[in-house]
Amino acid sequence: MENSWLLLEREVAEILRCSTSTVKRLRFSGALRYLVGRPVRIWRQDLDAYLRSARRGGERNPEEKRRRAEAIKQAVRGSS
């Protein structure tokens, strides 16, 4: 894959229209996969997968749906 598919945390925050702190919480909760390093980078395909799974009713597996919902709740709680 080419580097244009790698996003910085601030770019992901702009796409999601949230703060970089929320993106960090999504990463740390396991809801959003990322490449460790400085700076942290997120594959566009991983962001797309997160967005598909975060959509209401997007999961077919109830356990996965519950886990994602909990990760999102924790991220939102932390950004308040």
TORMI-305149 format. One record per atom (N, C-alpha, C, O): residue number from 1; atom name; x negated, y negated, z. Coordinates in Angstrom, 2 decimals. Layout:
// residues N
[NUM CA [X Y Z]]
...
***
This chain:
// residues 80
[1 N [-0.84 1.18 0.00]]
[1 CA [0.00 0.00 0.00]]
[1 C [-0.88 -1.24 0.00]]
[1 O [-2.00 -1.22 0.50]]
[2 N [-0.37 -2.28 -0.55]]
[2 CA [-1.14 -3.51 -0.61]]
[2 C [-0.85 -4.37 0.60]]
[2 O [0.15 -4.19 1.29]]
[3 N [-1.75 -5.32 0.88]]
[3 CA [-1.64 -6.17 2.06]]
[3 C [-0.42 -7.06 2.08]]
[3 O [-0.01 -7.50 3.15]]
[4 N [0.18 -7.35 0.92]]
[4 CA [1.35 -8.22 0.91]]
[4 C [2.52 -7.59 1.66]]
[4 O [3.49 -8.27 2.00]]
[5 N [2.44 -6.30 1.91]]
[5 CA [3.50 -5.62 2.64]]
[5 C [3.24 -5.61 4.14]]
[5 O [4.05 -5.09 4.91]]
[6 N [2.11 -6.19 4.55]]
[6 CA [1.81 -6.31 5.98]]
[6 C [2.21 -7.70 6.44]]
[6 O [1.85 -8.70 5.83]]
[7 N [2.96 -7.74 7.52]]
[7 CA [3.47 -9.02 8.05]]
[7 C [2.86 -9.31 9.41]]
[7 O [2.60 -8.39 10.19]]
[8 N [2.64 -10.57 9.69]]
[8 CA [2.22 -11.00 11.02]]
[8 C [3.46 -11.09 11.92]]
[8 O [4.59 -11.16 11.44]]
[9 N [3.23 -11.09 13.22]]
[9 CA [4.36 -11.21 14.17]]
[9 C [5.18 -12.46 13.90]]
[9 O [6.41 -12.41 13.94]]
[10 N [4.53 -13.57 13.63]]
[10 CA [5.28 -14.81 13.39]]
[10 C [6.12 -14.71 12.12]]
[10 O [7.19 -15.30 12.05]]
[11 N [5.64 -13.98 11.11]]
[11 CA [6.42 -13.80 9.89]]
[11 C [7.65 -12.93 10.15]]
[11 O [8.73 -13.19 9.62]]
[12 N [7.47 -11.90 10.97]]
[12 CA [8.60 -11.05 11.35]]
[12 C [9.61 -11.87 12.15]]
[12 O [10.81 -11.74 11.94]]
[13 N [9.12 -12.70 13.06]]
[13 CA [10.01 -13.56 13.85]]
[13 C [10.81 -14.50 12.95]]
[13 O [11.99 -14.73 13.20]]
[14 N [10.17 -15.03 11.92]]
[14 CA [10.89 -15.90 10.99]]
[14 C [11.97 -15.13 10.24]]
[14 O [13.08 -15.63 10.07]]
[15 N [11.66 -13.92 9.81]]
[15 CA [12.63 -13.10 9.10]]
[15 C [13.82 -12.77 10.00]]
[15 O [14.97 -12.85 9.58]]
[16 N [13.52 -12.40 11.26]]
[16 CA [14.58 -12.03 12.20]]
[16 C [15.24 -13.25 12.84]]
[16 O [16.27 -13.13 13.50]]
[17 N [14.65 -14.43 12.63]]
[17 CA [15.14 -15.67 13.25]]
[17 C [15.16 -15.55 14.77]]
[17 O [16.17 -15.83 15.43]]
[18 N [14.02 -15.12 15.30]]
[18 CA [13.87 -14.98 16.74]]
[18 C [12.48 -15.48 17.11]]
[18 O [11.72 -15.94 16.25]]
[19 N [12.14 -15.38 18.37]]
[19 CA [10.82 -15.81 18.82]]
[19 C [9.80 -14.68 18.63]]
[19 O [10.16 -13.52 18.47]]
[20 N [8.53 -15.05 18.66]]
[20 CA [7.49 -14.02 18.59]]
[20 C [7.50 -13.16 19.86]]
[20 O [7.10 -12.00 19.83]]
[21 N [7.97 -13.73 20.96]]
[21 CA [8.09 -12.94 22.20]]
[21 C [9.09 -11.81 22.03]]
[21 O [8.87 -10.71 22.53]]
[22 N [10.18 -12.07 21.33]]
[22 CA [11.17 -11.02 21.08]]
[22 C [10.57 -9.94 20.20]]
[22 O [10.81 -8.75 20.43]]
[23 N [9.79 -10.31 19.21]]
[23 CA [9.13 -9.33 18.35]]
[23 C [8.18 -8.47 19.19]]
[23 O [8.12 -7.26 19.01]]
[24 N [7.45 -9.09 20.11]]
[24 CA [6.55 -8.34 20.99]]
[24 C [7.33 -7.36 21.84]]
[24 O [6.91 -6.22 22.02]]
[25 N [8.46 -7.79 22.37]]
[25 CA [9.27 -6.88 23.20]]
[25 C [9.80 -5.72 22.37]]
[25 O [9.85 -4.59 22.86]]
[26 N [10.18 -5.98 21.13]]
[26 CA [10.63 -4.89 20.25]]
[26 C [9.50 -3.90 20.00]]
[26 O [9.72 -2.69 19.97]]
[27 N [8.29 -4.42 19.83]]
[27 CA [7.13 -3.54 19.64]]
[27 C [6.87 -2.70 20.87]]
[27 O [6.74 -1.48 20.79]]
[28 N [6.81 -3.35 22.02]]
[28 CA [6.47 -2.65 23.26]]
[28 C [7.54 -1.65 23.67]]
[28 O [7.23 -0.65 24.32]]
[29 N [8.79 -1.88 23.30]]
[29 CA [9.87 -0.95 23.64]]
[29 C [9.90 0.25 22.69]]
[29 O [10.59 1.23 22.96]]
[30 N [9.15 0.17 21.60]]
[30 CA [9.14 1.27 20.64]]
[30 C [10.16 1.12 19.53]]
[30 O [10.26 1.99 18.66]]
[31 N [10.91 0.03 19.55]]
[31 CA [11.94 -0.17 18.52]]
[31 C [11.34 -0.57 17.18]]
[31 O [11.94 -0.33 16.13]]
[32 N [10.15 -1.19 17.21]]
[32 CA [9.52 -1.67 15.99]]
[32 C [8.07 -1.19 15.96]]
[32 O [7.28 -1.50 16.85]]
[33 N [7.74 -0.41 14.93]]
[33 CA [6.38 0.12 14.80]]
[33 C [5.44 -0.98 14.33]]
[33 O [5.86 -1.93 13.68]]
[34 N [4.14 -0.84 14.68]]
[34 CA [3.17 -1.88 14.32]]
[34 C [1.76 -1.29 14.26]]
[34 O [1.51 -0.18 14.74]]
[35 N [0.87 -2.04 13.65]]
[35 CA [-0.55 -1.67 13.60]]
[35 C [-1.27 -2.45 14.70]]
[35 O [-1.18 -3.67 14.76]]
[36 N [-1.97 -1.73 15.55]]
[36 CA [-2.70 -2.36 16.64]]
[36 C [-3.89 -3.12 16.06]]
[36 O [-4.54 -2.64 15.13]]
[37 N [-4.15 -4.27 16.58]]
[37 CA [-5.31 -5.06 16.14]]
[37 C [-5.08 -6.52 16.43]]
[37 O [-4.09 -6.92 17.04]]
[38 N [-6.02 -7.32 15.97]]
[38 CA [-5.91 -8.76 16.11]]
[38 C [-6.06 -9.35 14.73]]
[38 O [-7.17 -9.30 14.20]]
[39 N [-5.08 -9.87 14.14]]
[39 CA [-3.72 -9.99 14.65]]
[39 C [-2.94 -8.69 14.46]]
[39 O [-3.29 -7.85 13.63]]
[40 N [-1.89 -8.54 15.24]]
[40 CA [-0.99 -7.40 15.10]]
[40 C [-0.28 -7.54 13.76]]
[40 O [0.15 -8.63 13.38]]
[41 N [-0.15 -6.43 13.05]]
[41 CA [0.54 -6.45 11.75]]
[41 C [1.65 -5.42 11.75]]
[41 O [1.57 -4.39 12.42]]
[42 N [2.67 -5.72 10.98]]
[42 CA [3.85 -4.85 10.90]]
[42 C [4.12 -4.58 9.43]]
[42 O [4.25 -5.51 8.63]]
[43 N [4.20 -3.31 9.08]]
[43 CA [4.53 -2.95 7.70]]
[43 C [5.94 -3.41 7.39]]
[43 O [6.83 -3.27 8.23]]
[44 N [6.14 -3.95 6.21]]
[44 CA [7.48 -4.39 5.79]]
[44 C [8.46 -3.23 5.84]]
[44 O [9.62 -3.41 6.22]]
[45 N [8.01 -2.03 5.45]]
[45 CA [8.90 -0.87 5.47]]
[45 C [9.34 -0.52 6.90]]
[45 O [10.45 -0.04 7.10]]
[46 N [8.47 -0.75 7.89]]
[46 CA [8.86 -0.51 9.28]]
[46 C [9.87 -1.54 9.76]]
[46 O [10.78 -1.22 10.52]]
[47 N [9.71 -2.78 9.32]]
[47 CA [10.70 -3.81 9.65]]
[47 C [12.04 -3.46 9.02]]
[47 O [13.09 -3.58 9.66]]
[48 N [12.01 -3.03 7.76]]
[48 CA [13.26 -2.64 7.08]]
[48 C [13.93 -1.47 7.80]]
[48 O [15.15 -1.43 7.94]]
[49 N [13.12 -0.50 8.24]]
[49 CA [13.67 0.66 8.98]]
[49 C [14.30 0.20 10.29]]
[49 O [15.37 0.69 10.67]]
[50 N [13.65 -0.74 10.98]]
[50 CA [14.22 -1.27 12.21]]
[50 C [15.56 -1.96 11.94]]
[50 O [16.53 -1.76 12.67]]
[51 N [15.60 -2.77 10.89]]
[51 CA [16.84 -3.49 10.57]]
[51 C [17.96 -2.52 10.22]]
[51 O [19.11 -2.74 10.62]]
[52 N [17.65 -1.46 9.48]]
[52 CA [18.69 -0.47 9.16]]
[52 C [19.20 0.20 10.43]]
[52 O [20.40 0.41 10.58]]
[53 N [18.29 0.54 11.33]]
[53 CA [18.70 1.25 12.54]]
[53 C [19.39 0.33 13.54]]
[53 O [20.20 0.79 14.35]]
[54 N [19.09 -0.97 13.49]]
[54 CA [19.68 -1.91 14.44]]
[54 C [21.11 -2.30 14.04]]
[54 O [21.87 -2.82 14.86]]
[55 N [21.45 -2.03 12.79]]
[55 CA [22.81 -2.34 12.34]]
[55 C [23.82 -1.49 13.10]]
[55 O [23.57 -0.31 13.35]]
[56 N [24.90 -2.07 13.47]]
[56 CA [25.94 -1.33 14.18]]
[56 C [26.41 -0.17 13.32]]
[56 O [26.79 -0.35 12.16]]
[57 N [26.36 1.03 13.91]]
[57 CA [26.79 2.22 13.18]]
[57 C [25.75 2.73 12.19]]
[57 O [26.05 3.62 11.40]]
[58 N [24.53 2.18 12.24]]
[58 CA [23.50 2.58 11.30]]
[58 C [22.91 3.95 11.56]]
[58 O [22.37 4.57 10.65]]
[59 N [23.01 4.43 12.78]]
[59 CA [22.43 5.72 13.16]]
[59 C [23.43 6.85 12.99]]
[59 O [24.62 6.68 13.26]]
[60 N [22.96 7.97 12.56]]
[60 CA [23.81 9.16 12.51]]
[60 C [23.58 10.02 13.74]]
[60 O [24.45 10.80 14.14]]
[61 N [22.42 9.88 14.32]]
[61 CA [22.07 10.64 15.51]]
[61 C [22.46 9.81 16.73]]
[61 O [21.89 8.74 16.94]]
[62 N [23.40 10.28 17.55]]
[62 CA [23.86 9.48 18.70]]
[62 C [22.75 9.16 19.70]]
[62 O [22.75 8.07 20.28]]
[63 N [21.83 10.07 19.91]]
[63 CA [20.74 9.82 20.85]]
[63 C [19.82 8.71 20.34]]
[63 O [19.40 7.85 21.11]]
[64 N [19.52 8.73 19.06]]
[64 CA [18.70 7.68 18.46]]
[64 C [19.43 6.34 18.54]]
[64 O [18.81 5.31 18.82]]
[65 N [20.72 6.35 18.31]]
[65 CA [21.51 5.12 18.39]]
[65 C [21.46 4.54 19.81]]
[65 O [21.30 3.34 19.99]]
[66 N [21.59 5.41 20.81]]
[66 CA [21.55 4.97 22.20]]
[66 C [20.17 4.39 22.54]]
[66 O [20.08 3.35 23.20]]
[67 N [19.11 5.05 22.08]]
[67 CA [17.75 4.60 22.36]]
[67 C [17.49 3.24 21.72]]
[67 O [16.90 2.36 22.35]]
[68 N [17.91 3.06 20.48]]
[68 CA [17.71 1.79 19.79]]
[68 C [18.51 0.67 20.46]]
[68 O [18.02 -0.44 20.63]]
[69 N [19.75 0.98 20.85]]
[69 CA [20.59 -0.03 21.50]]
[69 C [19.95 -0.49 22.80]]
[69 O [19.96 -1.67 23.12]]
[70 N [19.40 0.46 23.56]]
[70 CA [18.75 0.12 24.82]]
[70 C [17.51 -0.75 24.57]]
[70 O [17.26 -1.69 25.32]]
[71 N [16.74 -0.44 23.55]]
[71 CA [15.55 -1.23 23.22]]
[71 C [15.94 -2.65 22.84]]
[71 O [15.27 -3.61 23.23]]
[72 N [17.01 -2.79 22.09]]
[72 CA [17.46 -4.12 21.68]]
[72 C [17.97 -4.91 22.89]]
[72 O [17.68 -6.10 23.01]]
[73 N [18.72 -4.24 23.78]]
[73 CA [19.20 -4.91 24.99]]
[73 C [18.04 -5.43 25.83]]
[73 O [18.07 -6.55 26.33]]
[74 N [17.01 -4.60 25.98]]
[74 CA [15.86 -5.00 26.78]]
[74 C [15.15 -6.19 26.12]]
[74 O [14.71 -7.11 26.81]]
[75 N [15.05 -6.17 24.80]]
[75 CA [14.39 -7.27 24.10]]
[75 C [15.18 -8.56 24.28]]
[75 O [14.59 -9.62 24.49]]
[76 N [16.48 -8.48 24.20]]
[76 CA [17.33 -9.67 24.33]]
[76 C [17.30 -10.18 25.77]]
[76 O [17.20 -11.38 26.00]]
[77 N [17.37 -9.27 26.73]]
[77 CA [17.30 -9.67 28.15]]
[77 C [16.02 -10.42 28.44]]
[77 O [16.03 -11.41 29.16]]
[78 N [14.92 -9.93 27.88]]
[78 CA [13.62 -10.55 28.14]]
[78 C [13.47 -11.91 27.49]]
[78 O [12.67 -12.72 27.96]]
[79 N [14.21 -12.18 26.42]]
[79 CA [14.05 -13.46 25.73]]
[79 C [14.93 -14.55 26.32]]
[79 O [14.83 -15.70 25.91]]
[80 N [15.78 -14.20 27.26]]
[80 CA [16.67 -15.22 27.89]]
[80 C [15.95 -15.97 28.98]]
[80 O [16.54 -16.85 29.60]]
***
